[in-house]
Amino acid sequence: MFAKLAYDEVLWSAERHRVSLYAFAVMPDHVHVIVSGTTIGAFMHSLKRYISREIGKRHDEIHGKPMQHKTVWQTSFNQLLIYGKESFKTRMNYVANNAVKHGIVKNRNEYPWAYVAPEYADAVSP
């Protein structure tokens, strides 16, 4: 339920903040995103705020009481600069295959909460 919410919000936030979205993976307890642009901080803030608010609302609806701990995300995010084609390819593969690495699926194509922009699919190993 929350994976679809996060997946859809990454796509929407990237469009809203006009960042270039290359790949992302929504994992059970974290999200990996590869983007570029001048508004990455605003993109991440918006993404985290919306998802946190929605998780809180849905928790309240399901359990009939407010969440005790409102913190869903770390206050910051880890930003890693990618230099060159090989670094880009390595990071794209890491994100696209994260569910395989964590043992959730055997093949990355089985995981519905990972996205690779079609124009960059050749940067990811099958």
Backbone as XML, in Angstrom:
<?xml version="1.0"?>
<chain id="A" units="angstrom">
  <residue number="1" name="MET">
    <atom name="N" x="0.837" y="-1.190" z="0.000"/>
    <atom name="CA" x="0.000" y="0.000" z="0.000"/>
    <atom name="C" x="0.883" y="1.256" z="0.000"/>
  </residue>
  <residue number="2" name="PHE">
    <atom name="N" x="1.869" y="1.331" z="0.871"/>
    <atom name="CA" x="2.716" y="2.521" z="0.937"/>
    <atom name="C" x="3.720" y="2.557" z="-0.202"/>
  </residue>
  <residue number="3" name="ALA">
    <atom name="N" x="4.090" y="1.394" z="-0.733"/>
    <atom name="CA" x="5.036" y="1.361" z="-1.849"/>
    <atom name="C" x="4.433" y="2.044" z="-3.067"/>
  </residue>
  <residue number="4" name="LYS">
    <atom name="N" x="3.176" y="1.773" z="-3.370"/>
    <atom name="CA" x="2.522" y="2.418" z="-4.509"/>
    <atom name="C" x="2.408" y="3.914" z="-4.276"/>
  </residue>
  <residue number="5" name="LEU">
    <atom name="N" x="2.064" y="4.303" z="-3.076"/>
    <atom name="CA" x="1.985" y="5.722" z="-2.728"/>
    <atom name="C" x="3.331" y="6.405" z="-2.984"/>
  </residue>
  <residue number="6" name="ALA">
    <atom name="N" x="4.409" y="5.798" z="-2.509"/>
    <atom name="CA" x="5.742" y="6.379" z="-2.681"/>
    <atom name="C" x="6.145" y="6.370" z="-4.155"/>
  </residue>
  <residue number="7" name="TYR">
    <atom name="N" x="5.879" y="5.276" z="-4.856"/>
    <atom name="CA" x="6.219" y="5.166" z="-6.276"/>
    <atom name="C" x="5.554" y="6.296" z="-7.069"/>
  </residue>
  <residue number="8" name="ASP">
    <atom name="N" x="4.254" y="6.438" z="-6.885"/>
    <atom name="CA" x="3.513" y="7.478" z="-7.604"/>
    <atom name="C" x="3.995" y="8.875" z="-7.239"/>
  </residue>
  <residue number="9" name="GLU">
    <atom name="N" x="4.328" y="9.080" z="-5.973"/>
    <atom name="CA" x="4.765" y="10.408" z="-5.535"/>
    <atom name="C" x="6.147" y="10.763" z="-6.073"/>
  </residue>
  <residue number="10" name="VAL">
    <atom name="N" x="7.038" y="9.795" z="-6.203"/>
    <atom name="CA" x="8.349" y="10.081" z="-6.801"/>
    <atom name="C" x="8.145" y="10.596" z="-8.230"/>
  </residue>
  <residue number="11" name="LEU">
    <atom name="N" x="7.311" y="9.903" z="-9.003"/>
    <atom name="CA" x="7.052" y="10.328" z="-10.386"/>
    <atom name="C" x="6.436" y="11.728" z="-10.426"/>
  </residue>
  <residue number="12" name="TRP">
    <atom name="N" x="5.451" y="11.961" z="-9.568"/>
    <atom name="CA" x="4.755" y="13.244" z="-9.546"/>
    <atom name="C" x="5.671" y="14.366" z="-9.059"/>
  </residue>
  <residue number="13" name="SER">
    <atom name="N" x="6.411" y="14.135" z="-8.010"/>
    <atom name="CA" x="7.307" y="15.167" z="-7.464"/>
    <atom name="C" x="8.411" y="15.528" z="-8.462"/>
  </residue>
  <residue number="14" name="ALA">
    <atom name="N" x="8.926" y="14.539" z="-9.178"/>
    <atom name="CA" x="9.963" y="14.809" z="-10.177"/>
    <atom name="C" x="9.418" y="15.728" z="-11.262"/>
  </residue>
  <residue number="15" name="GLU">
    <atom name="N" x="8.200" y="15.460" z="-11.688"/>
    <atom name="CA" x="7.581" y="16.311" z="-12.709"/>
    <atom name="C" x="7.315" y="17.709" z="-12.150"/>
  </residue>
  <residue number="16" name="ARG">
    <atom name="N" x="6.762" y="17.764" z="-10.952"/>
    <atom name="CA" x="6.408" y="19.052" z="-10.332"/>
    <atom name="C" x="7.632" y="19.925" z="-10.092"/>
  </residue>
  <residue number="17" name="HIS">
    <atom name="N" x="8.745" y="19.317" z="-9.698"/>
    <atom name="CA" x="9.956" y="20.092" z="-9.393"/>
    <atom name="C" x="10.932" y="20.145" z="-10.568"/>
  </residue>
  <residue number="18" name="ARG">
    <atom name="N" x="10.506" y="19.600" z="-11.686"/>
    <atom name="CA" x="11.296" y="19.650" z="-12.926"/>
    <atom name="C" x="12.723" y="19.122" z="-12.755"/>
  </residue>
  <residue number="19" name="VAL">
    <atom name="N" x="12.831" y="17.990" z="-12.076"/>
    <atom name="CA" x="14.121" y="17.316" z="-12.000"/>
    <atom name="C" x="14.106" y="16.188" z="-13.026"/>
  </residue>
  <residue number="20" name="SER">
    <atom name="N" x="15.264" y="15.853" z="-13.531"/>
    <atom name="CA" x="15.378" y="14.719" z="-14.450"/>
    <atom name="C" x="15.452" y="13.457" z="-13.609"/>
  </residue>
  <residue number="21" name="LEU">
    <atom name="N" x="14.539" y="12.554" z="-13.836"/>
    <atom name="CA" x="14.448" y="11.313" z="-13.071"/>
    <atom name="C" x="15.005" y="10.176" z="-13.915"/>
  </residue>
  <residue number="22" name="TYR">
    <atom name="N" x="16.074" y="9.564" z="-13.435"/>
    <atom name="CA" x="16.723" y="8.481" z="-14.164"/>
    <atom name="C" x="16.279" y="7.112" z="-13.660"/>
  </residue>
  <residue number="23" name="ALA">
    <atom name="N" x="16.207" y="6.958" z="-12.349"/>
    <atom name="CA" x="15.809" y="5.673" z="-11.765"/>
    <atom name="C" x="15.448" y="5.881" z="-10.301"/>
  </residue>
  <residue number="24" name="PHE">
    <atom name="N" x="14.625" y="4.969" z="-9.784"/>
    <atom name="CA" x="14.366" y="4.934" z="-8.342"/>
    <atom name="C" x="13.866" y="3.560" z="-7.951"/>
  </residue>
  <residue number="25" name="ALA">
    <atom name="N" x="13.993" y="3.256" z="-6.674"/>
    <atom name="CA" x="13.480" y="2.008" z="-6.117"/>
    <atom name="C" x="12.901" y="2.304" z="-4.745"/>
  </residue>
  <residue number="26" name="VAL">
    <atom name="N" x="11.652" y="1.935" z="-4.568"/>
    <atom name="CA" x="10.981" y="2.066" z="-3.272"/>
    <atom name="C" x="11.152" y="0.733" z="-2.559"/>
  </residue>
  <residue number="27" name="MET">
    <atom name="N" x="11.905" y="0.755" z="-1.476"/>
    <atom name="CA" x="12.168" y="-0.452" z="-0.703"/>
    <atom name="C" x="11.292" y="-0.429" z="0.561"/>
  </residue>
  <residue number="28" name="PRO">
    <atom name="N" x="11.204" y="-1.543" z="1.284"/>
    <atom name="CA" x="10.353" y="-1.561" z="2.477"/>
    <atom name="C" x="10.707" y="-0.496" z="3.522"/>
  </residue>
  <residue number="29" name="ASP">
    <atom name="N" x="11.991" y="-0.138" z="3.627"/>
    <atom name="CA" x="12.367" y="0.829" z="4.664"/>
    <atom name="C" x="13.235" y="1.984" z="4.163"/>
  </residue>
  <residue number="30" name="HIS">
    <atom name="N" x="13.355" y="2.117" z="2.848"/>
    <atom name="CA" x="14.113" y="3.237" z="2.288"/>
    <atom name="C" x="13.791" y="3.395" z="0.805"/>
  </residue>
  <residue number="31" name="VAL">
    <atom name="N" x="14.249" y="4.501" z="0.248"/>
    <atom name="CA" x="14.039" y="4.791" z="-1.167"/>
    <atom name="C" x="15.368" y="5.229" z="-1.763"/>
  </residue>
  <residue number="32" name="HIS">
    <atom name="N" x="15.685" y="4.728" z="-2.957"/>
    <atom name="CA" x="16.841" y="5.199" z="-3.722"/>
    <atom name="C" x="16.303" y="5.978" z="-4.909"/>
  </residue>
  <residue number="33" name="VAL">
    <atom name="N" x="16.889" y="7.132" z="-5.186"/>
    <atom name="CA" x="16.454" y="7.959" z="-6.301"/>
    <atom name="C" x="17.684" y="8.519" z="-7.006"/>
  </residue>
  <residue number="34" name="ILE">
    <atom name="N" x="17.700" y="8.436" z="-8.331"/>
    <atom name="CA" x="18.749" y="9.081" z="-9.116"/>
    <atom name="C" x="18.092" y="10.179" z="-9.930"/>
  </residue>
  <residue number="35" name="VAL">
    <atom name="N" x="18.436" y="11.412" z="-9.611"/>
    <atom name="CA" x="17.875" y="12.584" z="-10.283"/>
    <atom name="C" x="18.985" y="13.595" z="-10.543"/>
  </residue>
  <residue number="36" name="SER">
    <atom name="N" x="18.683" y="14.537" z="-11.415"/>
    <atom name="CA" x="19.558" y="15.687" z="-11.589"/>
    <atom name="C" x="18.680" y="16.914" z="-11.764"/>
  </residue>
  <residue number="37" name="GLY">
    <atom name="N" x="19.236" y="18.056" z="-11.451"/>
    <atom name="CA" x="18.498" y="19.310" z="-11.593"/>
    <atom name="C" x="18.896" y="20.294" z="-10.525"/>
  </residue>
  <residue number="38" name="THR">
    <atom name="N" x="18.307" y="21.456" z="-10.582"/>
    <atom name="CA" x="18.660" y="22.519" z="-9.647"/>
    <atom name="C" x="17.755" y="22.559" z="-8.424"/>
  </residue>
  <residue number="39" name="THR">
    <atom name="N" x="16.699" y="21.744" z="-8.405"/>
    <atom name="CA" x="15.743" y="21.791" z="-7.295"/>
    <atom name="C" x="15.672" y="20.459" z="-6.541"/>
  </residue>
  <residue number="40" name="ILE">
    <atom name="N" x="16.791" y="19.757" z="-6.434"/>
    <atom name="CA" x="16.798" y="18.445" z="-5.780"/>
    <atom name="C" x="16.366" y="18.551" z="-4.319"/>
  </residue>
  <residue number="41" name="GLY">
    <atom name="N" x="16.845" y="19.566" z="-3.611"/>
    <atom name="CA" x="16.453" y="19.745" z="-2.209"/>
    <atom name="C" x="14.952" y="19.924" z="-2.061"/>
  </residue>
  <residue number="42" name="ALA">
    <atom name="N" x="14.359" y="20.759" z="-2.895"/>
    <atom name="CA" x="12.904" y="20.975" z="-2.852"/>
    <atom name="C" x="12.158" y="19.702" z="-3.233"/>
  </residue>
  <residue number="43" name="PHE">
    <atom name="N" x="12.685" y="18.987" z="-4.218"/>
    <atom name="CA" x="12.094" y="17.716" z="-4.635"/>
    <atom name="C" x="12.059" y="16.737" z="-3.464"/>
  </residue>
  <residue number="44" name="MET">
    <atom name="N" x="13.190" y="16.557" z="-2.789"/>
    <atom name="CA" x="13.258" y="15.618" z="-1.668"/>
    <atom name="C" x="12.365" y="16.057" z="-0.515"/>
  </residue>
  <residue number="45" name="HIS">
    <atom name="N" x="12.368" y="17.346" z="-0.206"/>
    <atom name="CA" x="11.526" y="17.863" z="0.879"/>
    <atom name="C" x="10.053" y="17.591" z="0.587"/>
  </residue>
  <residue number="46" name="SER">
    <atom name="N" x="9.620" y="17.907" z="-0.612"/>
    <atom name="CA" x="8.227" y="17.705" z="-1.008"/>
    <atom name="C" x="7.849" y="16.224" z="-0.962"/>
  </residue>
  <residue number="47" name="LEU">
    <atom name="N" x="8.726" y="15.394" z="-1.497"/>
    <atom name="CA" x="8.496" y="13.955" z="-1.525"/>
    <atom name="C" x="8.329" y="13.393" z="-0.115"/>
  </residue>
  <residue number="48" name="LYS">
    <atom name="N" x="9.267" y="13.717" z="0.741"/>
    <atom name="CA" x="9.239" y="13.204" z="2.114"/>
    <atom name="C" x="8.041" y="13.738" z="2.897"/>
  </residue>
  <residue number="49" name="ARG">
    <atom name="N" x="7.719" y="15.017" z="2.709"/>
    <atom name="CA" x="6.591" y="15.626" z="3.426"/>
    <atom name="C" x="5.279" y="14.961" z="3.028"/>
  </residue>
  <residue number="50" name="TYR">
    <atom name="N" x="5.046" y="14.811" z="1.727"/>
    <atom name="CA" x="3.793" y="14.231" z="1.254"/>
    <atom name="C" x="3.631" y="12.795" z="1.732"/>
  </residue>
  <residue number="51" name="ILE">
    <atom name="N" x="4.673" y="11.985" z="1.553"/>
    <atom name="CA" x="4.581" y="10.576" z="1.947"/>
    <atom name="C" x="4.370" y="10.451" z="3.453"/>
  </residue>
  <residue number="52" name="SER">
    <atom name="N" x="5.069" y="11.238" z="4.241"/>
    <atom name="CA" x="4.890" y="11.210" z="5.703"/>
    <atom name="C" x="3.454" y="11.543" z="6.087"/>
  </residue>
  <residue number="53" name="ARG">
    <atom name="N" x="2.926" y="12.585" z="5.475"/>
    <atom name="CA" x="1.550" y="13.013" z="5.784"/>
    <atom name="C" x="0.556" y="11.908" z="5.422"/>
  </residue>
  <residue number="54" name="GLU">
    <atom name="N" x="0.739" y="11.292" z="4.246"/>
    <atom name="CA" x="-0.176" y="10.239" z="3.817"/>
    <atom name="C" x="-0.066" y="8.993" z="4.690"/>
  </residue>
  <residue number="55" name="ILE">
    <atom name="N" x="1.133" y="8.624" z="5.080"/>
    <atom name="CA" x="1.300" y="7.478" z="5.982"/>
    <atom name="C" x="0.585" y="7.758" z="7.301"/>
  </residue>
  <residue number="56" name="GLY">
    <atom name="N" x="0.753" y="8.970" z="7.828"/>
    <atom name="CA" x="0.071" y="9.343" z="9.067"/>
    <atom name="C" x="-1.439" y="9.260" z="8.937"/>
  </residue>
  <residue number="57" name="LYS">
    <atom name="N" x="-1.980" y="9.792" z="7.848"/>
    <atom name="CA" x="-3.436" y="9.757" z="7.623"/>
    <atom name="C" x="-3.943" y="8.322" z="7.540"/>
  </residue>
  <residue number="58" name="ARG">
    <atom name="N" x="-3.244" y="7.500" z="6.787"/>
    <atom name="CA" x="-3.696" y="6.119" z="6.600"/>
    <atom name="C" x="-3.556" y="5.306" z="7.879"/>
  </residue>
  <residue number="59" name="HIS">
    <atom name="N" x="-2.514" y="5.594" z="8.637"/>
    <atom name="CA" x="-2.359" y="4.928" z="9.935"/>
    <atom name="C" x="-3.551" y="5.271" z="10.817"/>
  </residue>
  <residue number="60" name="ASP">
    <atom name="N" x="-3.911" y="6.546" z="10.879"/>
    <atom name="CA" x="-5.034" y="6.993" z="11.701"/>
    <atom name="C" x="-6.337" y="6.308" z="11.275"/>
  </residue>
  <residue number="61" name="GLU">
    <atom name="N" x="-6.545" y="6.197" z="9.951"/>
    <atom name="CA" x="-7.757" y="5.558" z="9.435"/>
    <atom name="C" x="-7.799" y="4.072" z="9.805"/>
  </residue>
  <residue number="62" name="ILE">
    <atom name="N" x="-6.669" y="3.399" z="9.654"/>
    <atom name="CA" x="-6.604" y="1.955" z="9.914"/>
    <atom name="C" x="-6.731" y="1.648" z="11.404"/>
  </residue>
  <residue number="63" name="HIS">
    <atom name="N" x="-6.011" y="2.415" z="12.228"/>
    <atom name="CA" x="-5.941" y="2.112" z="13.659"/>
    <atom name="C" x="-6.887" y="2.947" z="14.510"/>
  </residue>
  <residue number="64" name="GLY">
    <atom name="N" x="-7.517" y="3.947" z="13.928"/>
    <atom name="CA" x="-8.464" y="4.775" z="14.667"/>
    <atom name="C" x="-7.827" y="5.665" z="15.709"/>
  </residue>
  <residue number="65" name="LYS">
    <atom name="N" x="-6.532" y="5.844" z="15.641"/>
    <atom name="CA" x="-5.828" y="6.738" z="16.563"/>
    <atom name="C" x="-4.560" y="7.257" z="15.881"/>
  </residue>
  <residue number="66" name="PRO">
    <atom name="N" x="-4.061" y="8.403" z="16.311"/>
    <atom name="CA" x="-2.865" y="8.980" z="15.682"/>
    <atom name="C" x="-1.619" y="8.135" z="15.929"/>
  </residue>
  <residue number="67" name="MET">
    <atom name="N" x="-0.685" y="8.253" z="15.000"/>
    <atom name="CA" x="0.613" y="7.585" z="15.161"/>
    <atom name="C" x="1.311" y="8.155" z="16.383"/>
  </residue>
  <residue number="68" name="GLN">
    <atom name="N" x="1.939" y="7.312" z="17.174"/>
    <atom name="CA" x="2.681" y="7.793" z="18.334"/>
    <atom name="C" x="3.966" y="8.486" z="17.903"/>
  </residue>
  <residue number="69" name="HIS">
    <atom name="N" x="4.655" y="7.904" z="16.940"/>
    <atom name="CA" x="5.909" y="8.477" z="16.458"/>
    <atom name="C" x="5.678" y="8.996" z="15.052"/>
  </residue>
  <residue number="70" name="LYS">
    <atom name="N" x="5.689" y="10.297" z="14.890"/>
    <atom name="CA" x="5.382" y="10.913" z="13.604"/>
    <atom name="C" x="6.554" y="10.890" z="12.623"/>
  </residue>
  <residue number="71" name="THR">
    <atom name="N" x="7.742" y="10.550" z="13.077"/>
    <atom name="CA" x="8.899" y="10.576" z="12.203"/>
    <atom name="C" x="8.895" y="9.364" z="11.287"/>
  </residue>
  <residue number="72" name="VAL">
    <atom name="N" x="8.925" y="9.631" z="9.984"/>
    <atom name="CA" x="8.959" y="8.570" z="8.990"/>
    <atom name="C" x="10.328" y="8.533" z="8.312"/>
  </residue>
  <residue number="73" name="TRP">
    <atom name="N" x="10.930" y="9.688" z="8.097"/>
    <atom name="CA" x="12.193" y="9.824" z="7.372"/>
    <atom name="C" x="13.295" y="10.365" z="8.268"/>
  </residue>
  <residue number="74" name="GLN">
    <atom name="N" x="14.530" y="10.158" z="7.835"/>
    <atom name="CA" x="15.647" y="10.884" z="8.434"/>
    <atom name="C" x="15.441" y="12.356" z="8.088"/>
  </residue>
  <residue number="75" name="THR">
    <atom name="N" x="15.987" y="13.246" z="8.902"/>
    <atom name="CA" x="15.794" y="14.671" z="8.624"/>
    <atom name="C" x="16.549" y="15.115" z="7.376"/>
  </residue>
  <residue number="76" name="SER">
    <atom name="N" x="17.623" y="14.440" z="7.020"/>
    <atom name="CA" x="18.376" y="14.806" z="5.823"/>
    <atom name="C" x="18.299" y="13.659" z="4.817"/>
  </residue>
  <residue number="77" name="PHE">
    <atom name="N" x="19.026" y="13.801" z="3.744"/>
    <atom name="CA" x="19.143" y="12.707" z="2.788"/>
    <atom name="C" x="20.592" y="12.645" z="2.328"/>
  </residue>
  <residue number="78" name="ASN">
    <atom name="N" x="21.012" y="11.465" z="1.923"/>
    <atom name="CA" x="22.385" y="11.295" z="1.460"/>
    <atom name="C" x="22.456" y="11.615" z="-0.024"/>
  </residue>
  <residue number="79" name="GLN">
    <atom name="N" x="23.286" y="12.568" z="-0.335"/>
    <atom name="CA" x="23.447" y="12.984" z="-1.723"/>
    <atom name="C" x="24.808" y="12.519" z="-2.207"/>
  </residue>
  <residue number="80" name="LEU">
    <atom name="N" x="24.816" y="11.810" z="-3.311"/>
    <atom name="CA" x="26.048" y="11.280" z="-3.879"/>
    <atom name="C" x="26.181" y="11.819" z="-5.293"/>
  </residue>
  <residue number="81" name="LEU">
    <atom name="N" x="27.310" y="12.431" z="-5.591"/>
    <atom name="CA" x="27.552" y="12.936" z="-6.937"/>
    <atom name="C" x="28.031" y="11.812" z="-7.832"/>
  </residue>
  <residue number="82" name="ILE">
    <atom name="N" x="27.548" y="11.797" z="-9.049"/>
    <atom name="CA" x="27.915" y="10.777" z="-10.022"/>
    <atom name="C" x="28.773" y="11.438" z="-11.089"/>
  </residue>
  <residue number="83" name="TYR">
    <atom name="N" x="29.967" y="10.906" z="-11.265"/>
    <atom name="CA" x="30.894" y="11.441" z="-12.254"/>
    <atom name="C" x="31.144" y="10.407" z="-13.347"/>
  </residue>
  <residue number="84" name="GLY">
    <atom name="N" x="30.845" y="10.736" z="-14.579"/>
    <atom name="CA" x="31.177" y="9.888" z="-15.708"/>
    <atom name="C" x="30.195" y="8.763" z="-15.970"/>
  </residue>
  <residue number="85" name="LYS">
    <atom name="N" x="30.328" y="8.179" z="-17.160"/>
    <atom name="CA" x="29.412" y="7.125" z="-17.609"/>
    <atom name="C" x="29.497" y="5.856" z="-16.775"/>
  </residue>
  <residue number="86" name="GLU">
    <atom name="N" x="30.702" y="5.457" z="-16.387"/>
    <atom name="CA" x="30.845" y="4.220" z="-15.612"/>
    <atom name="C" x="30.210" y="4.359" z="-14.227"/>
  </residue>
  <residue number="87" name="SER">
    <atom name="N" x="30.404" y="5.502" z="-13.593"/>
    <atom name="CA" x="29.798" y="5.758" z="-12.290"/>
    <atom name="C" x="28.274" y="5.776" z="-12.414"/>
  </residue>
  <residue number="88" name="PHE">
    <atom name="N" x="27.782" y="6.408" z="-13.475"/>
    <atom name="CA" x="26.339" y="6.463" z="-13.723"/>
    <atom name="C" x="25.786" y="5.054" z="-13.895"/>
  </residue>
  <residue number="89" name="LYS">
    <atom name="N" x="26.450" y="4.249" z="-14.700"/>
    <atom name="CA" x="26.004" y="2.881" z="-14.953"/>
    <atom name="C" x="26.013" y="2.047" z="-13.668"/>
  </residue>
  <residue number="90" name="THR">
    <atom name="N" x="27.059" y="2.207" z="-12.865"/>
    <atom name="CA" x="27.157" y="1.480" z="-11.589"/>
    <atom name="C" x="25.997" y="1.845" z="-10.673"/>
  </residue>
  <residue number="91" name="ARG">
    <atom name="N" x="25.711" y="3.135" z="-10.538"/>
    <atom name="CA" x="24.620" y="3.588" z="-9.656"/>
    <atom name="C" x="23.255" y="3.176" z="-10.183"/>
  </residue>
  <residue number="92" name="MET">
    <atom name="N" x="23.068" y="3.243" z="-11.492"/>
    <atom name="CA" x="21.796" y="2.818" z="-12.084"/>
    <atom name="C" x="21.551" y="1.337" z="-11.794"/>
  </residue>
  <residue number="93" name="ASN">
    <atom name="N" x="22.586" y="0.521" z="-11.955"/>
    <atom name="CA" x="22.456" y="-0.915" z="-11.671"/>
    <atom name="C" x="22.178" y="-1.160" z="-10.193"/>
  </residue>
  <residue number="94" name="TYR">
    <atom name="N" x="22.830" y="-0.402" z="-9.331"/>
    <atom name="CA" x="22.607" y="-0.553" z="-7.892"/>
    <atom name="C" x="21.138" y="-0.297" z="-7.545"/>
  </residue>
  <residue number="95" name="VAL">
    <atom name="N" x="20.603" y="0.794" z="-8.050"/>
    <atom name="CA" x="19.212" y="1.151" z="-7.746"/>
    <atom name="C" x="18.251" y="0.143" z="-8.382"/>
  </residue>
  <residue number="96" name="ALA">
    <atom name="N" x="18.444" y="-0.167" z="-9.655"/>
    <atom name="CA" x="17.530" y="-1.069" z="-10.362"/>
    <atom name="C" x="17.516" y="-2.471" z="-9.754"/>
  </residue>
  <residue number="97" name="ASN">
    <atom name="N" x="18.639" y="-2.898" z="-9.198"/>
    <atom name="CA" x="18.750" y="-4.259" z="-8.654"/>
    <atom name="C" x="18.707" y="-4.315" z="-7.128"/>
  </residue>
  <residue number="98" name="ASN">
    <atom name="N" x="18.290" y="-3.256" z="-6.489"/>
    <atom name="CA" x="18.297" y="-3.213" z="-5.026"/>
    <atom name="C" x="17.375" y="-4.265" z="-4.410"/>
  </residue>
  <residue number="99" name="ALA">
    <atom name="N" x="16.228" y="-4.511" z="-5.015"/>
    <atom name="CA" x="15.307" y="-5.524" z="-4.478"/>
    <atom name="C" x="15.913" y="-6.928" z="-4.583"/>
  </residue>
  <residue number="100" name="VAL">
    <atom name="N" x="16.712" y="-7.164" z="-5.614"/>
    <atom name="CA" x="17.408" y="-8.444" z="-5.758"/>
    <atom name="C" x="18.464" y="-8.554" z="-4.670"/>
  </residue>
  <residue number="101" name="LYS">
    <atom name="N" x="19.222" y="-7.485" z="-4.485"/>
    <atom name="CA" x="20.269" y="-7.469" z="-3.462"/>
    <atom name="C" x="19.704" y="-7.783" z="-2.071"/>
  </residue>
  <residue number="102" name="HIS">
    <atom name="N" x="18.518" y="-7.277" z="-1.778"/>
    <atom name="CA" x="17.889" y="-7.489" z="-0.469"/>
    <atom name="C" x="17.085" y="-8.785" z="-0.395"/>
  </residue>
  <residue number="103" name="GLY">
    <atom name="N" x="17.100" y="-9.589" z="-1.462"/>
    <atom name="CA" x="16.425" y="-10.885" z="-1.442"/>
    <atom name="C" x="14.916" y="-10.823" z="-1.565"/>
  </residue>
  <residue number="104" name="ILE">
    <atom name="N" x="14.378" y="-9.711" z="-2.023"/>
    <atom name="CA" x="12.921" y="-9.572" z="-2.161"/>
    <atom name="C" x="12.431" y="-10.293" z="-3.415"/>
  </residue>
  <residue number="105" name="VAL">
    <atom name="N" x="13.211" y="-10.210" z="-4.484"/>
    <atom name="CA" x="12.904" y="-10.897" z="-5.745"/>
    <atom name="C" x="14.191" y="-11.514" z="-6.289"/>
  </residue>
  <residue number="106" name="LYS">
    <atom name="N" x="14.034" y="-12.421" z="-7.243"/>
    <atom name="CA" x="15.214" y="-13.036" z="-7.861"/>
    <atom name="C" x="15.649" y="-12.279" z="-9.115"/>
  </residue>
  <residue number="107" name="ASN">
    <atom name="N" x="14.701" y="-11.621" z="-9.754"/>
    <atom name="CA" x="14.963" y="-10.890" z="-10.986"/>
    <atom name="C" x="14.406" y="-9.473" z="-10.827"/>
  </residue>
  <residue number="108" name="ARG">
    <atom name="N" x="15.167" y="-8.474" z="-11.213"/>
    <atom name="CA" x="14.739" y="-7.091" z="-10.985"/>
    <atom name="C" x="13.414" y="-6.754" z="-11.671"/>
  </residue>
  <residue number="109" name="ASN">
    <atom name="N" x="13.115" y="-7.440" z="-12.770"/>
    <atom name="CA" x="11.860" y="-7.169" z="-13.487"/>
    <atom name="C" x="10.627" y="-7.655" z="-12.728"/>
  </residue>
  <residue number="110" name="GLU">
    <atom name="N" x="10.816" y="-8.452" z="-11.692"/>
    <atom name="CA" x="9.703" y="-8.930" z="-10.869"/>
    <atom name="C" x="9.278" y="-7.890" z="-9.839"/>
  </residue>
  <residue number="111" name="TYR">
    <atom name="N" x="10.105" y="-6.886" z="-9.608"/>
    <atom name="CA" x="9.829" y="-5.923" z="-8.541"/>
    <atom name="C" x="9.077" y="-4.713" z="-9.109"/>
  </residue>
  <residue number="112" name="PRO">
    <atom name="N" x="7.814" y="-4.527" z="-8.715"/>
    <atom name="CA" x="7.005" y="-3.470" z="-9.329"/>
    <atom name="C" x="7.326" y="-2.055" z="-8.844"/>
  </residue>
  <residue number="113" name="TRP">
    <atom name="N" x="8.121" y="-1.903" z="-7.799"/>
    <atom name="CA" x="8.339" y="-0.583" z="-7.209"/>
    <atom name="C" x="9.697" y="0.011" z="-7.565"/>
  </residue>
  <residue number="114" name="ALA">
    <atom name="N" x="10.276" y="-0.485" z="-8.663"/>
    <atom name="CA" x="11.521" y="0.084" z="-9.177"/>
    <atom name="C" x="11.244" y="0.635" z="-10.572"/>
  </residue>
  <residue number="115" name="TYR">
    <atom name="N" x="11.913" y="1.717" z="-10.890"/>
    <atom name="CA" x="11.697" y="2.399" z="-12.166"/>
    <atom name="C" x="13.036" y="2.794" z="-12.768"/>
  </residue>
  <residue number="116" name="VAL">
    <atom name="N" x="13.173" y="2.568" z="-14.061"/>
    <atom name="CA" x="14.310" y="3.064" z="-14.825"/>
    <atom name="C" x="13.710" y="3.793" z="-16.024"/>
  </residue>
  <residue number="117" name="ALA">
    <atom name="N" x="14.097" y="5.051" z="-16.204"/>
    <atom name="CA" x="13.590" y="5.815" z="-17.346"/>
    <atom name="C" x="13.917" y="5.059" z="-18.623"/>
  </residue>
  <residue number="118" name="PRO">
    <atom name="N" x="12.945" y="4.906" z="-19.517"/>
    <atom name="CA" x="13.154" y="4.113" z="-20.728"/>
    <atom name="C" x="14.389" y="4.498" z="-21.541"/>
  </residue>
  <residue number="119" name="GLU">
    <atom name="N" x="14.680" y="5.781" z="-21.600"/>
    <atom name="CA" x="15.830" y="6.223" z="-22.390"/>
    <atom name="C" x="17.176" y="5.855" z="-21.757"/>
  </residue>
  <residue number="120" name="TYR">
    <atom name="N" x="17.147" y="5.353" z="-20.506"/>
    <atom name="CA" x="18.380" y="4.935" z="-19.819"/>
    <atom name="C" x="18.397" y="3.442" z="-19.517"/>
  </residue>
  <residue number="121" name="ALA">
    <atom name="N" x="17.462" y="2.701" z="-20.086"/>
    <atom name="CA" x="17.372" y="1.264" z="-19.826"/>
    <atom name="C" x="18.638" y="0.530" z="-20.256"/>
  </residue>
  <residue number="122" name="ASP">
    <atom name="N" x="19.338" y="1.046" z="-21.271"/>
    <atom name="CA" x="20.567" y="0.385" z="-21.717"/>
    <atom name="C" x="21.715" y="0.543" z="-20.734"/>
  </residue>
  <residue number="123" name="ALA">
    <atom name="N" x="21.550" y="1.426" z="-19.748"/>
    <atom name="CA" x="22.589" y="1.600" z="-18.716"/>
    <atom name="C" x="22.474" y="0.543" z="-17.623"/>
  </residue>
  <residue number="124" name="VAL">
    <atom name="N" x="21.387" y="-0.242" z="-17.648"/>
    <atom name="CA" x="21.127" y="-1.233" z="-16.607"/>
    <atom name="C" x="21.283" y="-2.634" z="-17.176"/>
  </residue>
  <residue number="125" name="SER">
    <atom name="N" x="22.035" y="-3.448" z="-16.489"/>
    <atom name="CA" x="22.215" y="-4.853" z="-16.907"/>
    <atom name="C" x="20.922" y="-5.618" z="-16.690"/>
  </residue>
  <residue number="126" name="PRO">
    <atom name="N" x="20.616" y="-6.542" z="-17.609"/>
    <atom name="CA" x="19.375" y="-7.325" z="-17.453"/>
    <atom name="C" x="19.411" y="-8.253" z="-16.255"/>
  </residue>
</chain>
